[in-house]
């Protein structure tokens, strides 16, 4: 699964607010990103079946890289 990159916690928070709180959970899970740095990231998980739907990573370097644009 390809992660989605964000410039800041604020931009990630705005995006995450589109998920209904009662159906999805956000689990903090530090991970290495595309620029080889360990960054703050969150797994978006469906509460019913525990499937990871998205990986959201805060990394300004990767967020500004054109090959990572969604």
Protein Blocks (a to p, Z undefined) as FASTA:
>chain_A
ZZdddfbfklmmmmmmmpcfklpccdddddddfkopacdddddddfklopafbdcdddfk
lmmpmklpZZ
